[in-house]
Every structure is written in structure tokens, then in C-alpha cells.
Amino acid sequence: MNAKAFAPATVANVAVGFDILGFPIEAVGDTVTVTKINQPGIVRVASIEGLDGLPFEPTKNTASVGLVQMLKDLQPNFGFEIAIEKGIPLSSGMGGSAASAVAALVAANSLLDKDQRLSNEQLLKYAAESEGMASGAIHFDNVAPCLFGGLTLTLPPKKGESAAPLTIAVPENIFCVLVHPDVKVATKDSRGVLKAEIPLHSHVQQSAHLAAFLLGCLRHDMALIRRAFEDCIIEGQRKHLIPGFDAVKAAAMKNGALGCSISGSGPSVFAWVDSKSTAEVVKEAMIAAFHANGVAKVEGWVSPISTQGARLVP
């Protein structure tokens, strides 16, 4: 018996919400097929398609780490074999490790006996453990939107509690432009450049931006979204890892974007735009700016802020 699940790519941080805010896009994602095997407690990675060099060791692959822990906790009388189809580029800032983890958990969860099946809130814990293994720190800004869909703000767990994902309404005419240059930036390396402390005034400014951005989404206030769409803490520390970032951002803003910043840990760059036609123009302008700065291979997508998270597929 087997099950297959698709999990979408995600944009994390969303400029103003480092480690707590993210959303999925419809254009690309990972697919994982999970098969029951008659070996209780065992997780086996059978195949990986789409990317070379990923580990087959179950405790080192993000698609299997959460499953290993889930089997330890639930102790069903079977194990799992998984086949991974990677659609998200490696070290792209598009939530690839989260997508593999979430797709595997959603597929495996459907194979459990009905009385053992977990809610998405319960699966989130296992997905976060996989993400922590990949990036060196547990954070929810990719795994939560990948599971739940929509613009998701996740309150980190307090002692003895679970993380609390909250879905924020987004105006229907908002589109995301996501552009990926063929440059690898490992999440651990990108986190490694961040300073341990920030000035108080930067914290105050970023807090105001986050609050105003969320309020702008809830009010469908494009002017407020545009005004608040600015990362004054993380972007400046990471942009040197992305060739031509300043030019790419300037191209997006010149052609009508509401805001533009780094997707997750980079090197992908995203923008929000208030119409699909303008989004296509912004995408081409961003790609051209990367080309002008020496990046030959660049992919780009236009997507609504997807309300769908990971799901079972035929």
C-alpha cells in the first residue's frame, strides 16, 4: 500500500517576518511517494529523482527525518519506504527541505490506521525537526505554510506547548513573482552571516513594518502593504550572497512591484505585485537584471499566494 503527496515551494520571511512568516506558491514543489513495508520502525529511502547528491541515510535526509521520529512515537506494526521527486532546486531559498519533509509526512500519515492519524498541527512538529536538521535551527516559516497553505504567521512554541500557525488573509489580486538565479546558497551558510544582536531602533522599525504589513493584508490596503514591505534587519546582511541583488530589486520596484526582498535564505528573490499582467512584466525585468549582473541561468514564476498546502495526489 502506498500514497503520494505534493508539497509546494514556499517563500519564507516575507521581508518583515524573519523565521515566523511564509506562504506557498503554486508553480513548483516536491512529490514524495511513501510505501508501507513489513519492517516496524524502519524508514528506507528507495530513490531520489531530480537532484543528485542528496543523502539516502534516513537520519540525514529531510524527507525521512520526521518519519523516523514519528515511527518512534507511534510505533505502528510497519515501516516506510520513500521515493522522492525533487522539483525545487537545491539551496534555492524556496523551501526545498521543508517541502520534502512535509510531503513525506502527509503521505505517510494517510497510511496510518485511522485512530493513529495526526492533525496538521501534530505533523508540524515532525516537519520542523526535519527542517532543523537541514538548516541547523528549528523554524516554522517554510514548513507551516507548506502544510497549511496561505500567508502563515507561526507563533513559536512555549515550553510544553505546540507551535501555533495563524493564516492571514491576503487580497485576491496579489501575485508573487519568484525568480531563482542558478546560484547555490546553503541555509546554514546564510544563517551564519547573521549578527547575533541588532540595534534597538532596528527592532522597533521591523516590528512596526511587520504589524503594518499584516494590517495592510487584512484591510486590503495596498498603500500600507507597499509602505511596510521593507526588511531593515536581515536583507542587508545577506544580499552580498546574491549577485546583482540591488539591481534585481530596483528593477522589480521600477516596474510596479509593491515590494521585493530575498526569498528565505536566498538566492531566490521574490516580489509582490497587485495584478497578474504587471507581475509578468516584473518577472522579466528581474530576470533581465540578473542576466545583466552575470547570472546566465535564471528561472522565474508568477503565482497567486496559494491557499493550498501539501496534499495527496494520484
PASE-753494 format. One line per field, with one value per residue (C-alpha): x, y, z; residue number from 1. Coordinates in steps of 0.1 Angstrom, whole numbers, padded with zeros to 4 digits, always signed. Layout:
N
u <- c(X, ...)
v <- c(Y, ...)
w <- c(Z, ...)
drenmar <- c(NUM, ...)
This chain:
314
u <- c(+0000, +0013, +0004, +0018, +0018, +0028, +0042, +0046, +0076, +0074, +0087, +0099, +0104, +0084, +0107, +0092, +0087, +0121, +0115, +0078, +0061, +0058, +0035, +0034, +0033, +0015, +0042, +0067, +0071, +0083, +0065, +0071, +0056, +0055, +0050, +0043, +0069, +0067, +0096, +0084, +0103, +0123, +0124, +0142, +0149, +0145, +0150, +0157, +0149, +0155, +0186, +0220, +0240, +0212, +0217, +0199, +0207, +0172, +0186, +0202, +0175, +0149, +0121, +0128, +0139, +0104, +0092, +0118, +0107, +0070, +0075, +0093, +0064, +0035, +0051, +0029, +0035, +0051, +0077, +0080, +0099, +0100, +0106, +0115, +0109, +0126, +0110, +0126, +0163, +0188, +0198, +0174, +0156, +0124, +0117, +0130, +0139, +0106, +0086, +0103, +0096, +0060, +0052, +0066, +0047, +0014, +0017, +0028, +0000, -0026, -0012, -0016, -0046, -0074, -0070, -0033, -0036, -0023, -0036, -0016, -0008, +0007, +0026, +0041, +0063, +0079, +0083, +0101, +0125, +0134, +0139, +0161, +0184, +0188, +0193, +0208, +0179, +0142, +0120, +0085, +0083, +0086, +0070, +0039, +0027, +0037, +0014, -0015, -0014, -0019, +0002, +0010, +0023, +0036, +0040, +0070, +0061, +0064, +0076, +0050, +0030, +0029, +0037, +0006, +0002, -0022, -0034, -0036, -0060, -0043, -0060, -0070, -0053, -0019, +0005, +0040, +0069, +0096, +0129, +0157, +0192, +0214, +0235, +0236, +0233, +0231, +0207, +0233, +0258, +0231, +0222, +0258, +0263, +0236, +0246, +0236, +0224, +0207, +0202, +0171, +0159, +0161, +0140, +0114, +0113, +0110, +0082, +0063, +0068, +0055, +0024, +0016, +0022, -0002, -0028, -0024, -0032, -0063, -0076, -0067, -0047, -0022, -0006, +0000, +0014, +0038, +0049, +0056, +0072, +0108, +0133, +0156, +0174, +0181, +0182, +0212, +0232, +0225, +0223, +0260, +0254, +0232, +0249, +0231, +0205, +0203, +0197, +0171, +0152, +0154, +0141, +0111, +0102, +0107, +0082, +0054, +0061, +0047, +0078, +0108, +0132, +0151, +0131, +0140, +0178, +0182, +0194, +0159, +0143, +0105, +0082, +0045, +0025, -0011, -0020, -0010, -0002, +0022, +0036, +0047, +0065, +0082, +0093, +0110, +0126, +0141, +0154, +0170, +0187, +0202, +0214, +0230, +0249, +0265, +0240, +0233, +0207, +0176, +0141, +0110, +0074, +0043, +0018, -0011, -0005, -0016, -0042, -0034, -0007, +0006, -0020, -0024, -0022, -0030)
v <- c(+0000, +0034, +0071, +0101, +0137, +0170, +0199, +0234, +0256, +0284, +0319, +0324, +0356, +0377, +0406, +0416, +0383, +0365, +0329, +0333, +0343, +0325, +0315, +0288, +0293, +0271, +0269, +0243, +0217, +0183, +0150, +0120, +0085, +0065, +0027, +0005, -0021, -0051, -0038, -0019, +0012, +0012, +0041, +0034, +0060, +0040, +0066, +0103, +0119, +0155, +0162, +0145, +0142, +0141, +0116, +0082, +0078, +0082, +0103, +0128, +0132, +0158, +0137, +0109, +0125, +0134, +0099, +0083, +0102, +0097, +0059, +0060, +0079, +0060, +0025, +0011, -0025, -0015, +0009, +0031, +0032, +0066, +0077, +0114, +0136, +0169, +0198, +0225, +0235, +0227, +0256, +0279, +0297, +0281, +0257, +0226, +0208, +0217, +0205, +0171, +0167, +0178, +0157, +0126, +0132, +0139, +0108, +0086, +0100, +0087, +0052, +0051, +0034, +0059, +0060, +0070, +0096, +0130, +0165, +0191, +0207, +0175, +0169, +0203, +0192, +0164, +0187, +0213, +0186, +0178, +0215, +0219, +0191, +0207, +0243, +0240, +0257, +0248, +0274, +0273, +0299, +0272, +0241, +0258, +0275, +0243, +0223, +0248, +0270, +0308, +0335, +0319, +0335, +0309, +0316, +0296, +0271, +0279, +0252, +0224, +0239, +0234, +0260, +0280, +0286, +0315, +0321, +0358, +0368, +0383, +0404, +0382, +0404, +0399, +0378, +0367, +0369, +0344, +0344, +0319, +0325, +0294, +0302, +0280, +0295, +0269, +0278, +0271, +0294, +0321, +0319, +0320, +0356, +0370, +0390, +0377, +0412, +0440, +0477, +0485, +0511, +0484, +0460, +0487, +0496, +0460, +0453, +0483, +0470, +0435, +0449, +0473, +0447, +0423, +0450, +0461, +0425, +0423, +0457, +0450, +0483, +0482, +0516, +0503, +0470, +0489, +0512, +0484, +0460, +0465, +0443, +0466, +0437, +0406, +0417, +0440, +0412, +0386, +0405, +0402, +0364, +0371, +0385, +0417, +0418, +0455, +0458, +0430, +0447, +0481, +0465, +0450, +0483, +0503, +0481, +0482, +0458, +0466, +0453, +0430, +0410, +0378, +0345, +0326, +0323, +0331, +0333, +0334, +0368, +0375, +0404, +0411, +0427, +0438, +0423, +0393, +0414, +0436, +0406, +0392, +0425, +0425, +0389, +0397, +0428, +0408, +0381, +0407, +0423, +0390, +0384, +0419, +0410, +0379, +0352, +0332, +0308, +0322, +0308, +0327, +0321, +0341, +0326, +0337, +0335, +0299, +0289, +0252, +0235, +0199, +0174, +0138, +0133, +0104)
w <- c(+0000, -0009, -0010, -0029, -0017, -0033, -0012, -0027, -0027, -0001, +0003, +0039, +0060, +0035, +0042, +0075, +0094, +0098, +0109, +0115, +0082, +0049, +0021, -0007, -0044, -0069, -0096, -0082, -0054, -0043, -0046, -0022, -0025, +0007, +0008, +0038, +0045, +0069, +0090, +0120, +0129, +0097, +0072, +0039, +0012, -0020, -0047, -0053, -0087, -0099, -0078, -0074, -0042, -0016, +0012, +0013, +0051, +0068, +0096, +0072, +0045, +0053, +0037, +0062, +0095, +0106, +0096, +0118, +0148, +0140, +0139, +0173, +0188, +0173, +0169, +0142, +0132, +0099, +0084, +0054, +0021, +0003, -0032, -0036, -0067, -0063, -0082, -0061, -0068, -0041, -0017, -0036, -0007, -0019, +0010, -0006, +0026, +0041, +0010, +0011, +0048, +0046, +0015, +0032, +0064, +0046, +0025, +0055, +0077, +0053, +0056, +0094, +0110, +0114, +0152, +0148, +0121, +0131, +0125, +0106, +0139, +0151, +0118, +0121, +0150, +0129, +0099, +0120, +0133, +0097, +0089, +0119, +0108, +0074, +0084, +0119, +0136, +0140, +0124, +0110, +0082, +0055, +0070, +0084, +0051, +0032, +0054, +0059, +0028, +0027, +0043, +0076, +0108, +0132, +0169, +0181, +0209, +0245, +0269, +0270, +0241, +0203, +0176, +0166, +0129, +0120, +0085, +0074, +0047, +0016, -0011, -0041, -0066, -0051, -0071, -0062, -0086, -0077, -0095, -0090, -0102, -0107, -0076, -0045, -0010, +0017, +0045, +0072, +0055, +0050, +0087, +0096, +0083, +0105, +0136, +0170, +0181, +0164, +0174, +0193, +0167, +0140, +0161, +0167, +0130, +0119, +0144, +0130, +0095, +0104, +0122, +0094, +0067, +0083, +0089, +0052, +0042, +0065, +0053, +0016, +0018, -0010, +0000, +0035, +0022, +0000, +0028, +0052, +0027, +0039, +0057, +0077, +0096, +0075, +0039, +0043, +0059, +0032, -0001, -0008, -0013, -0043, -0074, -0086, -0058, -0056, -0094, -0093, -0065, -0083, -0115, -0096, -0079, -0111, -0129, -0104, -0075, -0041, -0025, -0032, -0010, -0005, -0005, +0026, +0029, -0009, -0035, -0049, -0049, -0047, -0052, -0045, -0073, -0075, -0109, -0129, -0160, -0141, -0124, -0158, -0166, -0132, -0136, -0170, -0155, -0126, -0148, -0171, -0141, -0131, -0166, -0167, -0135, -0149, -0139, -0171, -0160, -0142, -0137, -0129, -0119, -0113, -0088, -0065, -0028, -0027, -0002, -0007, +0013, +0008, -0004, -0016, -0053, -0076)
drenmar <- c(1, 2, 3, 4, 5, 6, 7, 8, 9, 10, 11, 12, 13, 14, 15, 16, 17, 18, 19, 20, 21, 22, 23, 24, 25, 26, 27, 28, 29, 30, 31, 32, 33, 34, 35, 36, 37, 38, 39, 40, 41, 42, 43, 44, 45, 46, 47, 48, 49, 50, 51, 52, 53, 54, 55, 56, 57, 58, 59, 60, 61, 62, 63, 64, 65, 66, 67, 68, 69, 70, 71, 72, 73, 74, 75, 76, 77, 78, 79, 80, 81, 82, 83, 84, 85, 86, 87, 88, 89, 90, 91, 92, 93, 94, 95, 96, 97, 98, 99, 100, 101, 102, 103, 104, 105, 106, 107, 108, 109, 110, 111, 112, 113, 114, 115, 116, 117, 118, 119, 120, 121, 122, 123, 124, 125, 126, 127, 128, 129, 130, 131, 132, 133, 134, 135, 136, 137, 138, 139, 140, 141, 142, 143, 144, 145, 146, 147, 148, 149, 150, 151, 152, 153, 154, 155, 156, 157, 158, 159, 160, 161, 162, 163, 164, 165, 166, 167, 168, 169, 170, 171, 172, 173, 174, 175, 176, 177, 178, 179, 180, 181, 182, 183, 184, 185, 186, 187, 188, 189, 190, 191, 192, 193, 194, 195, 196, 197, 198, 199, 200, 201, 202, 203, 204, 205, 206, 207, 208, 209, 210, 211, 212, 213, 214, 215, 216, 217, 218, 219, 220, 221, 222, 223, 224, 225, 226, 227, 228, 229, 230, 231, 232, 233, 234, 235, 236, 237, 238, 239, 240, 241, 242, 243, 244, 245, 246, 247, 248, 249, 250, 251, 252, 253, 254, 255, 256, 257, 258, 259, 260, 261, 262, 263, 264, 265, 266, 267, 268, 269, 270, 271, 272, 273, 274, 275, 276, 277, 278, 279, 280, 281, 282, 283, 284, 285, 286, 287, 288, 289, 290, 291, 292, 293, 294, 295, 296, 297, 298, 299, 300, 301, 302, 303, 304, 305, 306, 307, 308, 309, 310, 311, 312, 313, 314)
